[in-house]
Amino acid sequence: MPQNCIAPRPEENGEVLVQDLSETQSRSVLTSQSGFQLSMYPITLKFEEVMYKVKIKQTSQCFGSWSSKEKTILNGISGMICPGEILAMLGPSGSGKTTLLSALGGRLSKTFTGKVMYNGQPFSGNIKRRTGFVAQDDVLYPHLTVWETLFFTALLRLPSTLTRDEKAEHVDRVIAELGLTRCTNSMIGGPLFRGLSGGEKKRVSIGQEMLINPSLLLLDEPTSGLDSTTAHRIVTTIKRLASGGRTVVTTIHQPSSRIYHMFDKVVLLSEGSPIYYGSASSAVEYFSSVGFSTSMTVNPADLLLDLANGISPDCQKETSEQEQKTVKETLISAYEKNISTKLKEELSNADSQSLEYTKAAAKNLKSEQWCTSWWYQFTVLLQRGVRERRFESFNKLRIFQVISVAFLGGLLWWQTPKSHIQDRTALLFFFSVFWGFYPLYNAVFTFPQEKRMLIKERSSGMYRLSSYFMARTIGDLPLELALPTAFVFIIYWMGGLKPDATTFILSLLVVLYSVLVAQGLGLAFGALLMNVKQATTLASVTTLVFLIAGGYYVQHIPPFIVWLKYLSYSYYCYKLLLGIQYTDDDVYECSKGVWCRVGDFPAIKSMGLHNLWVDVFVMGVMLVGYRLLAYMALHRVKLR
């Protein structure tokens, strides 16, 4: 291990830290006043010759044919960062900063060449659970408070050896450490209502990662969109976290001078190629030594970004693309000559010196797949989902929508006589259509709206996909079943259907059954496409087909397309409702003084009133099949 890789001394905030990484049996421990401990293992991050290329499709202007071109995103980047240090990645937009950070955090979706080592070991589940990753965008639930957000994260990410009260105390300590005490009970907020400020949201995002006491903390543009003072506070917080023996890597676009001087090391990228790696305080001196000095006193970060864009210092006129290209090539050549060779030697020496520490540290790492059990994850996610959607689910507008339609339908079908069998069958079809399509459209939004949150949390290893899926679908059931129950209760008795308790209960159960099937199809559409516009378009086409083939409008479908009706759950729901209300031997007054068999009525005869258990079974297959399809589709969502 290099001699300069020494973690700082203990601070007054209760953290016991490793003072020298050569002490292989030592480890830092975060101890709260309650006495519980969260282990933190110092991590030295080393990356060598990291290269990443992507294929870009291009179309020919002449023939419209497609061809692929390979674009280099990262081009041979190397470096090392030790516990207690902050490495800042600088560069203009599109230079590869976020891609490199994703590679270091094990979140790059495609393979890259080169080596990324953590204490001499490749990325693994153990490293993943000791790594905090703060994305550029703050992905938070808007209706949860700051304390609720951090508490539910603590319940899911902290080990089951800690009690619920100990986790709550740990949350309070992190809130105090990040200066969020004033807004502890404030809602996060979203686009539709005001909540926390940008800086407060960023600190909440950092707090979610700090709960696990990460050894390695990666941050993507933590000061993006913040004013100078707020940005300085955020970086000051990050600096304090690094001083606790953590390894911190951050991308940053255009830091102020005082923020820049908080960094220990800097990597400067230009179109994916490194043009500087080393001490932040030595960067200006290095560029002066290779012929790019400035006569003015400037923010070092501004000078570095100008150079990364190919603009020479003190240049008063607008530079051409060719001049910019020449400057960039000169800087890349200077990097290869002055920095690259020395860096390779340093990394090679680090390998031999860290071998003993790596073996000892590896023994201390306990391999475990999940911090908590499946049932625990399910119950926590269910509680969080109920709290997050407590304002959204039972909103007055949605309740008014359903109840008003129920009363309006009840008035239109008010006490329909038994002789008006056409109207009565129309009412039953309305049941099957309305509660076949309404929950479908609501369910379509479920997974696309939570895609970013799902990717973020599963990338951190917070929970199993199965526990999330079950909690998310079951959490929606109270509203999904309460509203149709009220709807059927109102319109059934107002419409004058068969006044029998058993018939009413069976009709209600069939409608609820159809609701669950429709919800499953909506979940499947959303999970498969993960795009609200595309999913709603597909749902519109599907519902239109199901409506036409539902058995009411078209009673004699041509044989070559008759299979369509067997795909429609509205068809099975309608048939079951008819079978509950009528039997073949029931009679109705078809004209004055003339009685006819219900089974001979054309609309009912085309549907049939037999083999109802087969229809129940088919809907059951749909119920399970649609949800299974949605679950499998979620597995395809890329986490990196």
C-alpha positions in Angstrom: 0.0 0.0 0.0 1.4 3.4 -0.9 2.7 5.4 2.1 0.4 8.3 1.3 -2.7 6.2 1.7 -3.3 6.9 5.4 -6.7 7.7 6.7 -7.0 10.7 9.0 -7.3 10.6 12.8 -10.5 10.2 14.7 -12.9 13.1 14.8 -15.3 14.2 17.5 -18.4 12.9 15.8 -18.1 9.4 17.3 -16.2 7.7 14.5 -13.3 5.4 15.3 -11.1 5.4 12.2 -8.3 3.4 10.8 -5.1 5.5 11.1 -2.8 3.4 8.9 -4.0 0.9 6.3 -1.0 -1.3 7.0 -2.8 -2.3 10.2 -4.7 -5.0 8.5 -6.8 -6.1 11.4 -8.1 -2.6 12.1 -11.4 -1.3 10.8 -13.3 1.9 11.4 -16.5 1.6 13.3 -19.4 4.1 13.3 -20.8 4.0 16.8 -23.9 5.9 18.0 -24.8 6.7 21.5 -27.1 3.7 21.7 -24.1 1.5 21.4 -24.7 -0.3 18.1 -22.0 -0.4 15.4 -21.8 -0.2 11.7 -18.5 -1.5 10.3 -16.6 0.6 7.7 -13.7 -1.0 5.8 -11.3 1.5 4.1 -11.2 1.1 0.4 -8.4 2.1 -2.0 -9.8 2.5 -5.5 -7.5 2.0 -8.4 -8.4 2.1 -12.1 -6.0 1.4 -15.0 -6.4 2.0 -18.7 -10.2 2.2 -18.6 -11.6 2.2 -22.1 -15.3 2.2 -23.2 -16.7 2.3 -26.7 -20.2 2.3 -28.0 -21.7 1.6 -31.4 -23.7 4.4 -33.0 -26.1 3.7 -35.8 -26.0 6.0 -38.8 -28.2 6.2 -41.8 -27.0 6.7 -45.4 -28.4 9.9 -47.0 -28.5 8.3 -50.4 -30.1 4.9 -49.8 -31.4 5.2 -46.3 -29.4 2.1 -45.2 -28.1 1.7 -41.7 -24.5 1.5 -40.7 -22.8 1.4 -37.3 -19.9 3.6 -36.2 -17.8 3.0 -33.0 -17.4 6.0 -30.7 -14.8 6.1 -27.9 -16.4 7.4 -24.7 -13.4 6.7 -22.4 -9.9 6.4 -23.7 -7.3 4.8 -21.4 -8.0 6.5 -18.1 -6.0 5.6 -15.0 -5.8 6.8 -11.4 -5.9 5.9 -7.7 -7.8 7.3 -4.8 -7.2 6.5 -1.1 -9.3 6.7 2.0 -9.7 10.2 3.3 -9.3 11.8 -0.2 -11.6 13.4 -2.7 -11.0 12.8 -6.4 -12.8 15.3 -8.6 -13.5 14.5 -12.3 -13.6 17.7 -14.3 -14.3 18.2 -18.0 -16.9 19.8 -20.3 -20.3 18.2 -21.0 -19.9 14.9 -22.9 -16.3 14.3 -21.9 -17.1 11.0 -20.2 -17.2 12.0 -16.5 -20.5 10.3 -15.6 -19.6 7.2 -17.7 -16.3 6.9 -15.8 -18.1 7.3 -12.4 -20.6 4.6 -13.4 -17.7 2.3 -14.3 -16.0 2.9 -11.0 -19.4 2.2 -9.2 -20.0 -1.1 -11.1 -23.0 0.5 -12.8 -22.0 0.5 -16.5 -24.5 -1.5 -18.5 -21.9 -2.7 -21.1 -18.5 -4.1 -20.6 -15.4 -2.0 -20.7 -11.7 -2.8 -21.0 -9.2 -2.0 -18.3 -9.1 -2.8 -14.6 -11.0 -1.3 -11.7 -9.8 -2.7 -8.4 -11.0 -2.2 -4.8 -8.3 -3.1 -2.3 -6.8 -5.1 -5.1 -10.1 -7.0 -5.7 -12.6 -6.7 -8.5 -16.1 -5.4 -8.0 -18.3 -7.8 -5.9 -21.4 -7.9 -3.8 -19.4 -7.0 -0.7 -18.0 -3.9 -2.4 -21.4 -3.0 -3.7 -22.9 -2.9 -0.2 -20.1 -0.7 1.0 -20.5 1.8 -1.9 -22.8 4.8 -1.8 -23.8 6.2 -5.2 -25.5 9.6 -5.4 -26.9 10.2 -8.9 -27.1 13.7 -10.4 -30.9 13.7 -10.3 -32.4 13.5 -6.8 -34.8 10.5 -7.1 -37.0 10.7 -4.1 -40.6 10.1 -3.2 -42.4 13.5 -3.1 -45.0 12.7 -0.5 -42.6 11.3 2.1 -41.0 13.5 4.7 -37.2 13.8 5.1 -37.3 11.5 8.2 -39.6 9.0 6.5 -37.4 8.9 3.4 -34.3 8.1 5.5 -36.0 5.8 7.9 -37.4 3.5 5.2 -34.0 3.5 3.6 -32.4 2.5 6.9 -34.9 -0.3 7.4 -34.1 -1.8 4.0 -30.3 -1.2 3.9 -29.1 -1.6 7.4 -28.6 -5.2 8.7 -31.3 -7.1 10.5 -29.0 -7.3 13.6 -30.0 -3.7 14.4 -33.4 -3.1 16.0 -36.0 -0.7 14.6 -35.2 1.8 17.4 -31.5 1.7 16.7 -32.1 2.3 13.0 -34.3 5.3 13.9 -31.5 6.7 16.2 -29.1 6.3 13.4 -31.4 8.2 11.1 -31.6 11.1 13.6 -27.8 11.2 13.8 -27.4 11.3 10.0 -30.0 14.1 9.8 -28.1 16.1 12.4 -24.8 15.5 10.6 -26.1 16.7 7.3 -27.9 19.8 8.8 -31.4 18.7 7.9 -32.9 19.0 11.4 -34.9 22.1 10.5 -36.8 20.2 7.7 -37.0 16.8 9.3 -40.8 16.6 9.1 -41.1 18.5 5.7 -42.2 16.7 2.6 -39.7 16.2 -0.2 -42.0 17.8 -2.7 -42.3 17.4 -6.4 -43.4 19.2 -9.6 -47.0 19.6 -8.4 -46.3 21.0 -4.9 -43.5 22.8 -3.2 -41.2 21.0 -0.8 -37.5 21.1 0.0 -35.0 23.3 -1.8 -32.5 21.8 -4.3 -29.7 21.8 -1.7 -31.8 20.1 0.9 -32.9 17.4 -1.6 -29.2 16.8 -2.5 -28.4 16.4 1.2 -31.2 13.9 1.6 -29.8 11.9 -1.3 -26.4 11.9 0.3 -28.0 11.0 3.6 -29.6 7.9 2.0 -26.1 6.7 1.1 -24.5 7.8 4.4 -26.9 5.5 6.3 -24.9 2.5 5.4 -21.6 4.3 6.4 -20.1 3.7 3.0 -16.4 3.1 2.6 -16.6 4.4 -1.0 -18.8 7.3 -1.9 -19.5 8.2 -5.5 -21.3 11.4 -6.4 -22.4 12.6 -9.9 -22.6 16.4 -10.2 -23.6 17.0 -6.5 -23.6 20.8 -7.1 -25.6 20.8 -10.3 -28.3 23.5 -10.4 -27.3 24.9 -7.0 -26.2 28.5 -6.2 -22.6 29.1 -5.1 -23.3 29.2 -1.4 -25.4 26.0 -1.4 -22.9 24.2 -3.6 -20.1 25.2 -1.1 -22.2 23.7 1.8 -22.7 20.5 -0.1 -19.0 20.1 -0.9 -18.1 21.0 2.7 -20.3 18.2 3.8 -18.6 15.8 1.4 -15.2 17.0 2.6 -16.2 16.2 6.2 -17.4 12.8 5.2 -14.1 12.1 3.4 -12.2 13.2 6.4 -13.9 10.3 8.3 -11.7 7.8 6.3 -14.0 7.4 3.3 -12.9 7.3 -0.3 -14.8 9.9 -2.2 -15.1 10.3 -6.0 -17.2 13.1 -7.5 -17.9 14.5 -11.0 -18.3 18.3 -11.1 -18.9 20.6 -14.0 -17.7 24.1 -13.0 -16.7 24.5 -9.3 -15.9 27.8 -7.8 -12.4 28.5 -6.7 -13.0 27.7 -3.0 -14.7 24.5 -3.9 -11.9 23.5 -6.2 -9.3 23.9 -3.4 -11.2 21.3 -1.3 -10.3 18.5 -3.7 -7.3 16.4 -3.1 -6.9 15.0 -6.6 -8.2 15.9 -10.0 -8.8 14.0 -13.2 -9.3 16.3 -16.2 -11.0 14.7 -19.3 -11.3 16.0 -22.8 -13.5 14.0 -25.2 -12.9 10.9 -23.1 -9.1 11.2 -23.0 -7.2 12.2 -19.8 -5.1 15.4 -20.0 -4.3 15.7 -16.3 -4.2 13.5 -13.2 -2.7 14.5 -10.0 -2.9 16.9 -7.0 -5.5 19.6 -7.4 -3.1 22.2 -6.1 -0.5 21.3 -8.7 -2.7 21.4 -11.8 -2.0 25.1 -12.8 1.7 24.6 -12.3 1.7 21.5 -14.5 0.0 23.2 -17.4 2.4 26.1 -17.1 5.2 23.6 -17.4 3.9 22.3 -20.7 3.4 25.7 -22.2 -0.1 26.7 -21.1 0.4 29.4 -18.5 -1.8 32.4 -17.8 -0.9 35.9 -16.8 -4.1 36.5 -15.0 -5.3 35.3 -11.6 -8.1 32.9 -12.5 -10.2 30.2 -10.9 -8.1 27.0 -11.5 -11.2 25.1 -12.5 -12.0 27.7 -15.3 -8.5 27.4 -16.6 -8.8 23.6 -16.7 -12.1 23.6 -18.4 -10.9 26.0 -21.0 -8.0 23.7 -21.8 -10.2 20.7 -21.9 -12.3 22.5 -24.5 -9.1 23.3 -26.5 -8.9 27.0 -25.6 -5.5 28.4 -24.7 -5.2 30.6 -21.6 -5.3 34.4 -22.2 -6.8 33.8 -25.6 -8.8 37.0 -26.5 -10.3 35.9 -29.8 -12.6 33.1 -30.8 -10.6 30.0 -31.7 -11.4 27.7 -34.7 -12.1 24.1 -34.4 -8.7 23.2 -35.9 -7.0 25.3 -33.3 -9.0 23.7 -30.5 -8.1 20.3 -31.9 -4.4 21.1 -31.9 -4.5 22.3 -28.3 -6.2 19.1 -27.2 -3.8 16.9 -29.1 -0.9 18.8 -27.5 -2.3 18.3 -24.0 -3.0 14.5 -24.6 0.6 14.1 -25.9 2.0 16.0 -22.8 -0.1 13.7 -20.5 1.4 10.6 -22.1 4.9 12.0 -21.8 4.8 13.5 -18.3 2.1 11.8 -16.3 1.1 8.5 -17.8 4.4 6.7 -17.4 4.9 7.8 -13.8 1.3 6.9 -13.0 1.7 3.4 -14.3 4.8 2.9 -12.1 2.9 4.3 -9.1 0.0 1.9 -9.7 2.4 -1.0 -10.1 4.1 -0.2 -6.8 0.7 0.1 -5.1 -0.2 -3.5 -6.2 2.8 -5.0 -4.5 2.5 -3.0 -1.3 -1.2 -3.6 -0.9 -1.1 -7.4 -1.4 -0.8 -8.2 2.3 -3.6 -5.8 3.3 -5.9 -7.1 0.6 -5.6 -10.7 1.8 -6.3 -9.7 5.4 -9.2 -7.4 4.5 -10.8 -10.1 2.3 -11.0 -12.4 5.3 -12.9 -9.8 7.2 -15.5 -9.3 4.5 -18.5 -11.4 5.2 -20.4 -12.4 2.1 -24.1 -12.0 2.3 -26.7 -11.7 -0.4 -29.3 -9.6 1.4 -29.2 -7.5 4.6 -32.8 -8.4 5.5 -35.3 -11.3 4.8 -37.9 -11.4 2.0 -40.8 -10.9 4.4 -39.1 -8.0 6.1 -38.5 -6.2 2.8 -42.1 -6.9 1.7 -43.6 -5.4 4.9 -41.3 -2.3 4.8 -42.0 -1.6 1.1 -45.7 -2.1 1.7 -45.7 0.4 4.6 -43.7 2.9 2.5 -46.0 2.5 -0.5 -49.1 3.1 1.6 -47.5 6.3 3.1 -46.3 7.6 -0.2 -49.7 7.1 -1.9 -51.9 8.1 1.0 -52.7 11.4 -0.7 -52.8 10.0 -4.2 -54.9 6.9 -3.7 -58.0 8.2 -2.0 -58.1 11.6 -3.6 -61.5 13.2 -3.8 -61.5 13.6 -7.6 -61.1 9.9 -8.2 -63.8 9.0 -5.7 -66.1 11.6 -7.2 -65.5 10.2 -10.6 -66.5 6.7 -9.8 -69.4 7.5 -7.5 -70.9 10.0 -9.9 -70.8 7.5 -12.8 -72.4 4.9 -10.5 -75.3 7.3 -9.6 -75.7 8.4 -13.2 -75.8 4.8 -14.4 -78.3 4.0 -11.6 -80.6 6.8 -12.8 -80.4 5.7 -16.4 -81.2 2.0 -15.6 -83.5 3.0 -12.7 -85.5 -0.1 -11.6 -85.4 -1.7 -15.0 -88.3 -4.2 -15.4 -87.6 -7.9 -15.8 -89.3 -7.7 -19.2 -86.7 -5.2 -20.5 -84.1 -8.0 -20.7 -82.1 -6.0 -23.4 -81.6 -3.2 -21.0 -80.7 -5.5 -18.1 -78.0 -7.3 -20.2 -76.7 -4.0 -21.3 -76.2 -3.0 -17.6 -74.3 -6.2 -16.9 -72.1 -5.6 -19.9 -71.5 -2.0 -18.6 -70.2 -3.6 -15.4 -67.8 -5.8 -17.2 -66.6 -3.0 -19.5 -66.2 -0.2 -17.0 -64.3 -2.3 -14.4 -62.4 -4.0 -17.1 -60.9 -0.8 -18.5 -60.8 1.7 -15.6 -58.2 -0.3 -13.5 -56.3 -1.2 -16.6 -55.5 2.5 -17.4 -54.6 3.2 -13.8 -52.2 0.3 -13.6 -50.4 1.2 -16.8 -48.7 4.1 -15.0 -47.4 2.1 -12.1 -44.0 0.9 -13.2 -43.1 3.6 -15.7 -43.5 6.2 -13.1 -41.3 4.3 -10.6 -38.7 3.2 -13.1 -36.0 5.6 -11.9 -36.6 4.8 -8.3 -36.6 1.0 -9.0 -33.3 1.3 -10.9 -31.7 3.4 -8.1 -32.7 1.2 -5.2 -32.1 -2.1 -6.9 -28.7 -0.9 -8.1 -27.9 -0.3 -4.4 -29.1 -3.8 -3.5 -31.8 -2.6 -1.2 -34.3 -5.3 -1.9 -35.4 -8.3 -4.0 -37.4 -7.6 -7.1 -40.1 -10.1 -5.9 -40.6 -8.3 -2.6 -41.0 -5.0 -4.4 -43.4 -6.4 -6.9 -45.6 -8.0 -4.3 -45.7 -4.9 -2.1 -46.4 -2.6 -5.0 -49.3 -4.6 -6.4 -50.8 -5.5 -3.0 -50.5 -2.0 -1.8 -52.8 -0.8 -4.5 -55.6 -3.3 -3.7 -57.5 -1.4 -1.0 -58.5 1.4 -3.5 -58.7 -0.9 -6.5 -61.3 -3.0 -4.6 -63.0 -0.4 -2.5 -64.2 1.8 -5.4 -65.7 -1.1 -7.5 -67.4 -2.4 -4.4 -69.1 1.0 -3.8 -69.9 1.3 -7.5 -71.6 -2.1 -7.7 -73.5 -1.6 -4.4 -75.0 1.7 -5.8 -75.8 0.8 -9.4 -76.9 -2.9 -8.7 -79.8 -1.9 -6.4 -80.7 1.3 -8.3 -80.8 -0.7 -11.6 -83.3 -3.2 -10.2 -81.3 -6.4 -10.8 -82.1 -9.6 -9.1 -82.9 -8.6 -5.5 -81.1 -11.5 -3.8 -78.2 -11.3 -1.4 -76.4 -14.3 -2.8 -76.7 -13.1 -6.4 -75.5 -9.6 -5.4 -72.4 -11.0 -3.6 -71.5 -13.3 -6.5 -71.9 -10.4 -9.0 -69.6 -8.3 -6.8 -67.0 -11.0 -6.6 -67.0 -11.4 -10.4 -66.5 -7.7 -10.9 -63.6 -7.6 -8.3 -62.1 -10.7 -10.1 -62.3 -8.8 -13.4 -60.7 -5.7 -11.7 -57.7 -7.8 -10.6 -57.3 -9.3 -14.1 -57.5 -5.9 -15.8 -55.0 -4.5 -13.3 -52.6 -7.3 -14.1 -52.8 -6.6 -17.8 -52.1 -2.9 -17.1 -49.1 -3.8 -15.0 -47.8 -6.0 -17.8 -48.2 -3.3 -20.4 -46.4 -0.8 -18.2 -43.5 -3.2 -17.3 -43.0 -4.3 -20.9 -42.8 -0.9 -22.4 -41.7 1.3 -19.5 -43.1 4.3 -21.4 -46.4 5.9 -20.4 -47.3 7.1 -23.9 -46.6 3.8 -25.6 -48.3 1.8 -22.8 -51.5 3.9 -22.9 -51.6 3.6 -26.7 -51.4 -0.1 -26.5 -54.0 -0.2 -23.7 -56.4 1.9 -25.9 -56.1 -0.5 -28.8 -56.5 -3.5 -26.5 -59.6 -2.2 -24.7 -61.2 -1.3 -28.0 -60.7 -4.9 -29.3 -62.0 -6.3 -26.0 -65.0 -4.0 -26.1 -66.0 -5.1 -29.6 -65.3 -8.8 -29.0 -66.9 -8.8 -25.6 -70.0 -10.6 -26.8 -72.5 -7.7 -26.6 -72.0 -5.7 -29.8 -71.1 -8.5 -32.2 -72.8 -11.8 -31.5 -71.8 -13.7 -34.6 -68.1 -13.2 -35.1 -66.6 -14.7 -38.3 -64.9 -18.1 -37.7 -61.4 -16.9 -38.8 -61.3 -14.2 -36.1 -63.5 -15.7 -33.4 -60.5 -16.4 -31.3 -60.3 -12.7 -30.4 -63.2 -13.0 -27.9 -61.5 -15.7 -26.0 -58.6 -13.3 -25.3 -61.0 -10.7 -23.8 -61.5 -10.9 -20.1 -64.6 -8.7 -20.6 -66.2 -11.6 -22.5 -65.7 -13.9 -19.5 -66.8 -11.4 -17.0 -70.0 -10.6 -19.0 -70.8 -14.3 -19.4 -70.3 -15.0 -15.6 -72.6 -12.0 -14.7 -75.3 -13.4 -17.1 -74.9 -16.8 -15.6 -75.4 -15.5 -12.1 -78.5 -13.5 -13.0 -80.2 -16.0 -15.2 -80.7 -19.7 -16.0 -81.9 -21.2 -19.2 -85.3 -22.0 -17.8 -86.0 -18.5 -16.5 -88.8 -16.7 -18.3 -89.5 -13.0 -19.1 -92.5 -11.2 -20.7 -91.3 -10.8 -24.3 -94.6 -9.1 -25.3 -97.9 -8.4 -23.6 -99.1 -11.7 -22.1 -96.5 -13.7 -23.9 -93.6 -15.4 -21.9 -90.4 -16.5 -23.4 -87.4 -18.5 -22.1 -84.3 -16.4 -21.2 -82.1 -19.0 -22.8 -83.7 -18.3 -26.2 -83.0 -14.5 -26.1 -80.5 -14.0 -28.9 -77.9 -12.0 -26.9 -77.9 -14.6 -24.1 -78.1 -17.6 -26.5 -75.0 -16.5 -28.3 -73.1 -16.3 -25.0 -74.4 -19.4 -23.3 -75.0 -19.9 -19.6 -73.1 -23.2 -19.1 -69.5 -24.1 -18.2 -69.1 -21.1 -15.9 -66.3 -22.7 -13.9 -64.3 -22.9 -17.1 -64.7 -19.1 -17.5 -63.5 -18.7 -13.8 -60.5 -20.9 -14.5 -59.6 -19.0 -17.7 -59.7 -15.7 -15.9 -57.6 -17.2 -13.1 -54.9 -18.1 -15.7 -55.1 -14.5 -17.0 -54.8 -13.2 -13.5 -51.6 -15.1 -12.8 -50.2 -14.9 -16.3 -50.4 -11.2 -16.7 -48.7 -10.6 -13.3 -46.0 -13.2 -14.1 -45.4 -11.4 -17.4 -45.1 -8.1 -15.6 -42.6 -9.5 -13.1 -40.5 -11.1 -15.9 -40.6 -7.8 -17.8 -39.2 -5.9 -14.7 -36.3 -8.3 -14.7 -35.3 -6.9 -18.1 -35.0 -3.4 -16.8 -31.3 -2.5 -16.8 -30.0 -1.5 -13.4 -26.9 0.2 -14.7 
